[in-house]
Amino acid sequence: TVLTWSNNLALVEKAAKTWESQGIHPTIINMRTLGVATDWKTVAPAIARTGKVMIVETERSQGSAGSTLIANICTHFFRYLDAEPVHLAARNMRTAAGVANEAYQLPQVPEIIEKGIKLAGY
């Protein structure tokens, strides 16, 4: 199960094409209601079905929405997890400007693919 939102959705969908070619069939959930109300009625069954969860975001991991999601998942749905949650987020540094700096700081498709393959094999 991959939870993501905003411009990360396109990155995850690109990564999913590679995963699919390797026999990995992710459930991707666009967390559009993030910050308003988490749609646990969608998220919980997906995690129960896959036993795994990856969160992809462009915020820094410390104190981010993704960190809050992981805390809630571990608190309420730990029994469904077969592996520890994977959290791909921006590096914990000042926001960089420019394409090259963003490529260094923010999650990119190759990293998403790599982490997804590793999680699927757990």
Backbone as a chain_set.jsonl record, in Angstrom:
{"seq": "TVLTWSNNLALVEKAAKTWESQGIHPTIINMRTLGVATDWKTVAPAIARTGKVMIVETERSQGSAGSTLIANICTHFFRYLDAEPVHLAARNMRTAAGVANEAYQLPQVPEIIEKGIKLAGY", "coords": {"N": [[0.854, -1.172, 0.0], [0.671, 2.134, -0.946], [0.786, 5.329, 0.253], [0.184, 8.576, -0.673], [0.314, 11.978, -1.928], [-0.581, 15.006, -3.669], [1.934, 16.33, -5.86], [3.486, 14.084, -5.681], [2.038, 11.872, -6.354], [2.158, 11.436, -9.135], [4.845, 10.654, -9.374], [4.874, 8.272, -7.922], [3.099, 6.768, -9.448], [4.616, 6.474, -11.777], [6.723, 4.941, -10.758], [5.257, 2.686, -10.114], [4.797, 1.471, -12.569], [7.229, 0.234, -13.141], [7.346, -1.476, -10.919], [5.095, -3.094, -11.463], [5.974, -4.414, -13.76], [7.702, -6.131, -12.604], [6.194, -7.849, -11.221], [5.065, -6.849, -8.911], [2.307, -5.562, -7.359], [1.061, -2.741, -6.504], [-1.137, -1.084, -4.161], [-2.285, 2.027, -4.567], [-2.941, 4.943, -2.864], [-4.358, 8.045, -3.034], [-4.004, 10.551, -0.899], [-5.949, 12.752, -0.602], [-7.512, 14.076, 1.291], [-5.881, 14.801, 3.3], [-4.951, 16.397, 6.255], [-7.449, 17.322, 6.68], [-9.34, 15.206, 7.169], [-8.404, 11.968, 7.718], [-8.933, 9.283, 5.557], [-9.655, 6.636, 6.862], [-11.273, 4.473, 6.411], [-10.709, 3.682, 3.876], [-7.918, 3.416, 3.889], [-7.189, 1.587, 6.026], [-8.294, -1.06, 5.318], [-6.78, -1.504, 3.0], [-4.149, -1.62, 3.948], [-4.435, -3.834, 5.611], [-4.898, -5.773, 3.677], [-2.511, -5.81, 2.14], [-0.437, -5.822, 4.012], [1.681, -4.171, 4.207], [3.112, -0.86, 4.104], [3.904, 2.16, 2.467], [4.898, 5.484, 2.605], [4.975, 8.363, 0.704], [6.207, 11.519, 0.431], [6.816, 15.1, 0.078], [7.48, 16.69, 2.147], [9.661, 17.474, 4.93], [10.743, 14.778, 6.933], [10.599, 14.895, 9.739], [8.155, 15.672, 11.98], [6.181, 15.76, 10.054], [3.253, 15.338, 7.89], [3.305, 12.743, 6.912], [4.786, 11.437, 8.902], [2.974, 11.612, 10.984], [0.912, 10.055, 9.918], [2.204, 7.532, 9.873], [2.588, 7.16, 12.628], [-0.082, 6.948, 13.48], [-0.901, 4.701, 11.997], [0.79, 2.712, 13.057], [-0.093, 2.737, 15.674], [-2.866, 2.09, 15.529], [-3.2, 0.088, 13.589], [-1.239, -1.816, 13.717], [-1.301, -4.589, 13.976], [-1.845, -5.481, 11.425], [0.445, -5.177, 9.959], [3.178, -6.528, 8.185], [5.701, -5.733, 7.827], [7.975, -3.088, 8.713], [6.773, 0.272, 8.401], [7.567, 2.171, 5.456], [9.053, 5.248, 4.868], [9.328, 7.755, 2.7], [10.679, 10.829, 2.308], [11.399, 14.375, 2.117], [14.803, 15.369, 2.532], [16.059, 16.205, 5.772], [16.618, 19.206, 5.811], [17.266, 22.643, 4.887], [14.977, 24.007, 2.532], [15.686, 23.488, -0.827], [16.391, 25.289, -3.85], [15.752, 25.049, -7.324], [16.187, 22.695, -10.024], [18.248, 20.682, -9.868], [18.905, 20.764, -7.138], [16.431, 20.097, -5.991], [16.192, 17.5, -6.944], [18.114, 16.279, -5.423], [17.195, 16.692, -2.825], [14.462, 15.882, -2.606], [12.213, 13.011, -2.701], [12.724, 10.739, -5.413], [11.82, 9.048, -8.485], [13.541, 6.68, -9.023], [14.439, 6.066, -6.392], [12.012, 5.626, -5.099], [11.133, 3.368, -6.495], [13.161, 1.514, -5.768], [12.855, 1.325, -2.937], [10.256, 0.361, -2.826], [10.476, -2.168, -4.051], [12.16, -3.426, -2.235], [10.512, -3.379, 0.056], [8.355, -4.928, -0.836], [9.564, -7.401, -1.007], [9.905, -8.148, 1.604]], "CA": [[0.0, 0.0, 0.0], [1.44, 3.375, -1.006], [0.006, 6.527, 0.567], [0.873, 9.754, -1.187], [-0.588, 13.078, -2.273], [-0.04, 16.13, -4.433], [2.761, 15.983, -7.021], [4.11, 12.777, -5.476], [1.207, 10.841, -6.978], [2.713, 11.147, -10.465], [6.098, 9.915, -9.186], [4.531, 6.911, -7.485], [2.509, 6.078, -10.599], [5.74, 6.087, -12.65], [7.407, 3.83, -10.086], [4.37, 1.522, -10.167], [4.98, 0.805, -13.863], [8.374, -0.663, -12.962], [6.941, -2.527, -9.983], [4.182, -4.009, -12.164], [6.761, -5.247, -14.673], [8.432, -7.086, -11.773], [5.219, -8.657, -10.501], [4.634, -6.185, -7.68], [1.062, -4.873, -7.694], [0.774, -1.875, -5.359], [-2.371, -0.329, -3.985], [-1.879, 3.434, -4.404], [-4.032, 5.766, -2.344], [-4.123, 9.481, -3.054], [-4.515, 11.07, 0.369], [-6.431, 14.11, -0.87], [-8.137, 14.702, 2.454], [-4.856, 14.983, 4.313], [-5.079, 17.659, 6.972], [-8.874, 17.546, 6.971], [-9.736, 13.964, 7.847], [-7.818, 10.827, 7.034], [-9.938, 8.309, 5.134], [-9.218, 5.35, 7.408], [-12.118, 3.408, 5.847], [-10.009, 3.247, 2.669], [-6.531, 3.09, 4.211], [-7.052, 0.403, 6.883], [-8.441, -2.329, 4.583], [-5.669, -1.656, 2.059], [-2.996, -2.079, 4.725], [-4.738, -5.198, 6.039], [-4.785, -6.635, 2.492], [-1.123, -5.93, 1.68], [0.471, -6.04, 5.138], [2.827, -3.26, 4.078], [2.739, 0.51, 3.765], [4.946, 3.126, 2.135], [4.392, 6.851, 2.5], [5.858, 9.196, -0.112], [5.84, 12.931, 0.558], [7.919, 16.026, -0.152], [7.798, 17.409, 3.379], [10.715, 16.872, 5.733], [10.122, 13.686, 7.694], [10.371, 15.248, 11.133], [6.961, 16.478, 12.227], [5.397, 15.892, 8.822], [1.999, 14.603, 7.778], [3.661, 11.334, 6.764], [5.162, 10.931, 10.225], [1.729, 11.465, 11.733], [0.232, 8.878, 9.368], [2.894, 6.34, 10.362], [2.272, 7.014, 14.059], [-1.461, 6.445, 13.591], [-0.935, 3.337, 11.463], [1.433, 1.823, 14.031], [-0.928, 2.691, 16.873], [-4.188, 1.501, 15.321], [-3.246, -1.009, 12.614], [0.012, -2.561, 13.822], [-1.571, -6.026, 13.797], [-1.921, -5.784, 9.992], [1.739, -4.955, 9.307], [4.169, -7.604, 8.071], [6.998, -5.053, 7.731], [7.9, -1.722, 9.236], [6.401, 1.241, 7.361], [8.639, 2.871, 4.746], [8.713, 6.673, 4.768], [10.197, 8.531, 1.807], [10.376, 12.241, 2.508], [12.52, 15.27, 1.828], [15.878, 15.341, 3.53], [15.86, 17.18, 6.84], [17.502, 20.341, 5.552], [16.545, 23.792, 4.331], [14.444, 23.761, 1.197], [16.589, 23.879, -1.907], [15.748, 25.814, -5.053], [16.361, 24.59, -8.569], [15.942, 21.304, -10.393], [19.293, 19.806, -9.333], [18.77, 20.71, -5.684], [15.222, 19.345, -5.682], [16.486, 16.092, -7.212], [18.9, 15.792, -4.282], [16.472, 16.807, -1.565], [13.133, 15.273, -2.592], [12.157, 11.642, -3.228], [12.696, 10.63, -6.872], [11.286, 7.771, -8.952], [14.412, 5.526, -8.761], [14.44, 5.75, -4.962], [10.692, 5.059, -4.8], [11.162, 2.001, -7.044], [14.063, 0.703, -4.937], [12.25, 1.088, -1.618], [9.084, -0.478, -3.047], [10.932, -3.54, -4.322], [12.66, -3.946, -0.952], [9.355, -3.6, 0.93], [7.578, -6.056, -1.376], [10.284, -8.629, -0.737], [10.032, -8.392, 3.035]], "C": [[0.895, 1.229, 0.0], [0.483, 4.534, -0.748], [0.805, 7.727, 0.107], [-0.148, 10.814, -1.526], [0.174, 14.097, -3.103], [0.82, 15.639, -5.599], [3.48, 14.645, -6.873], [3.324, 11.654, -6.148], [1.762, 10.461, -8.346], [4.012, 10.351, -10.365], [5.818, 8.461, -8.808], [3.92, 6.123, -8.643], [3.581, 5.662, -11.604], [6.477, 4.889, -12.051], [6.574, 2.553, -10.198], [4.491, 0.778, -11.492], [6.149, -0.174, -13.791], [8.015, -1.803, -12.023], [6.071, -3.569, -10.679], [4.963, -4.952, -13.08], [7.554, -6.313, -13.918], [7.488, -7.93, -10.916], [4.755, -8.095, -9.176], [3.43, -5.32, -8.039], [0.624, -4.001, -6.513], [-0.659, -1.347, -5.353], [-1.927, 1.093, -3.696], [-3.1, 4.229, -3.96], [-3.595, 7.214, -2.334], [-4.8, 10.076, -1.831], [-4.966, 12.525, 0.224], [-6.978, 14.823, 0.353], [-7.158, 14.948, 3.59], [-4.994, 16.362, 4.96], [-6.515, 18.001, 7.304], [-9.376, 16.361, 7.78], [-9.149, 12.809, 7.055], [-8.912, 9.802, 6.757], [-9.507, 6.906, 5.575], [-10.048, 4.192, 6.864], [-11.538, 2.886, 4.531], [-8.624, 2.716, 3.022], [-6.406, 1.772, 4.979], [-7.242, -0.911, 6.124], [-7.304, -2.569, 3.587], [-4.425, -2.168, 2.777], [-3.22, -3.515, 5.191], [-4.543, -6.187, 4.886], [-3.325, -6.86, 2.093], [-0.133, -6.24, 2.799], [1.665, -5.104, 5.152], [2.321, -1.866, 3.721], [3.99, 1.346, 3.504], [4.268, 4.491, 2.029], [5.428, 7.663, 1.741], [5.348, 10.626, -0.027], [7.055, 13.813, 0.294], [8.217, 16.897, 1.069], [9.01, 16.754, 4.032], [10.056, 15.836, 6.642], [9.804, 14.053, 9.139], [9.167, 16.163, 11.275], [6.043, 16.622, 11.036], [4.078, 15.132, 8.897], [2.27, 13.108, 7.66], [4.053, 10.708, 8.089], [3.929, 10.709, 11.087], [0.943, 10.256, 11.244], [0.873, 7.59, 9.893], [2.58, 6.107, 11.839], [0.873, 6.437, 14.238], [-1.58, 5.009, 13.086], [-0.346, 2.36, 12.472], [0.602, 1.687, 15.306], [-2.195, 1.875, 16.656], [-4.208, 0.254, 14.436], [-1.978, -1.864, 12.625], [-0.182, -4.051, 13.528], [-1.63, -6.437, 12.337], [-0.551, -5.763, 9.314], [2.635, -6.185, 9.349], [5.591, -7.034, 8.018], [6.843, -3.659, 8.322], [7.523, -0.772, 8.098], [7.642, 1.888, 6.748], [8.174, 4.308, 4.548], [9.746, 7.362, 3.884], [9.761, 9.986, 1.895], [11.584, 13.072, 2.095], [13.58, 15.1, 2.909], [15.612, 16.432, 4.565], [16.902, 18.291, 6.727], [16.662, 21.49, 5.016], [16.109, 23.47, 2.918], [15.376, 24.324, 0.146], [15.792, 24.394, -3.099], [16.481, 25.288, -6.277], [16.193, 23.098, -8.775], [16.973, 20.36, -9.78], [19.169, 19.666, -7.82], [17.534, 19.924, -5.266], [15.448, 17.851, -5.899], [17.276, 15.478, -6.063], [18.039, 15.701, -3.024], [15.187, 15.992, -1.506], [13.162, 13.846, -3.121], [12.014, 11.652, -4.753], [12.262, 9.212, -7.255], [12.242, 6.598, -8.694], [14.442, 5.1, -7.291], [13.113, 5.116, -4.551], [10.633, 3.614, -5.287], [11.972, 1.085, -6.132], [13.43, 0.34, -3.605], [11.018, 0.188, -1.747], [9.434, -1.933, -3.276], [11.411, -4.185, -3.022], [11.497, -4.264, -0.016], [8.546, -4.801, 0.455], [8.239, -7.387, -1.068], [10.392, -9.002, 0.727], [9.162, -9.558, 3.447]], "O": [[1.779, 1.357, 0.847], [-0.513, 4.694, -1.453], [1.975, 7.874, 0.461], [-1.352, 10.576, -1.422], [1.399, 14.051, -3.218], [0.481, 14.651, -6.251], [4.027, 14.129, -7.848], [3.884, 10.607, -6.472], [1.825, 9.278, -8.677], [4.256, 9.466, -11.185], [6.456, 7.541, -9.321], [4.199, 4.934, -8.797], [3.466, 4.603, -12.221], [6.811, 3.939, -12.76], [7.124, 1.464, -10.358], [4.302, -0.438, -11.528], [6.069, -1.283, -14.321], [8.336, -2.961, -12.293], [6.276, -4.772, -10.513], [4.655, -6.141, -13.166], [8.022, -7.282, -14.514], [7.922, -8.634, -10.004], [4.114, -8.799, -8.395], [3.515, -4.454, -8.91], [-0.096, -4.464, -5.628], [-1.293, -1.19, -6.396], [-1.264, 1.344, -2.69], [-4.152, 4.19, -4.598], [-2.595, 7.573, -1.712], [-6.027, 10.101, -1.742], [-4.413, 13.419, 0.865], [-6.912, 16.049, 0.438], [-7.56, 15.265, 4.71], [-5.137, 17.37, 4.267], [-6.77, 18.88, 8.127], [-9.785, 16.505, 8.933], [-9.378, 12.693, 5.851], [-9.721, 9.496, 7.633], [-9.055, 6.099, 4.763], [-9.584, 3.052, 6.852], [-11.847, 1.767, 4.12], [-8.206, 1.678, 2.509], [-5.591, 0.925, 4.612], [-6.415, -1.811, 6.274], [-6.91, -3.713, 3.359], [-3.73, -3.049, 2.271], [-2.293, -4.325, 5.169], [-4.078, -7.307, 5.096], [-2.944, -7.978, 1.748], [0.903, -6.858, 2.553], [2.551, -5.223, 5.998], [1.257, -1.706, 3.123], [4.987, 1.251, 4.219], [3.198, 4.623, 1.436], [6.61, 7.658, 2.085], [4.201, 10.909, -0.371], [8.188, 13.333, 0.287], [9.107, 17.747, 1.025], [9.346, 15.611, 3.721], [8.917, 16.024, 7.068], [8.825, 13.558, 9.698], [9.155, 17.282, 10.761], [5.205, 17.523, 11.009], [3.824, 14.386, 9.842], [1.549, 12.297, 8.241], [3.688, 9.565, 8.367], [3.852, 9.732, 11.833], [0.373, 9.516, 12.045], [0.172, 6.667, 10.307], [2.333, 4.972, 12.249], [0.667, 5.541, 15.056], [-2.284, 4.196, 13.685], [-0.917, 1.297, 12.715], [0.602, 0.631, 15.94], [-2.561, 1.058, 17.502], [-5.135, -0.551, 14.524], [-1.682, -2.555, 11.65], [0.67, -4.688, 12.908], [-1.48, -7.619, 12.027], [-0.405, -6.279, 8.206], [2.827, -6.801, 10.397], [6.565, -7.774, 8.15], [5.739, -3.123, 8.42], [7.917, -0.993, 6.953], [8.638, 2.121, 7.433], [7.048, 4.554, 4.117], [10.9, 7.529, 4.279], [8.617, 10.325, 1.594], [12.645, 12.54, 1.768], [13.282, 14.736, 4.047], [15.008, 17.458, 4.255], [17.909, 18.312, 7.435], [15.478, 21.318, 4.727], [16.793, 22.745, 2.195], [15.799, 25.478, 0.215], [14.655, 23.979, -3.323], [17.698, 25.108, -6.251], [16.072, 22.334, -7.817], [16.598, 19.329, -9.221], [19.313, 18.567, -7.284], [17.578, 19.168, -4.296], [14.954, 17.028, -5.128], [17.125, 14.293, -5.763], [18.147, 14.745, -2.255], [14.853, 15.458, -0.448], [14.041, 13.501, -3.91], [11.28, 12.467, -5.312], [12.332, 8.292, -6.44], [11.786, 5.578, -8.176], [14.467, 3.907, -6.988], [13.089, 4.181, -3.751], [10.141, 2.736, -4.578], [11.513, 0.003, -5.768], [13.464, -0.819, -3.191], [10.764, -0.648, -0.88], [8.768, -2.829, -2.757], [11.105, -5.345, -2.745], [11.497, -5.308, 0.635], [8.1, -5.607, 1.271], [7.554, -8.394, -0.888], [10.918, -10.064, 1.058], [9.132, -9.921, 4.622]]}, "num_chains": 1, "name": "protein.A"}
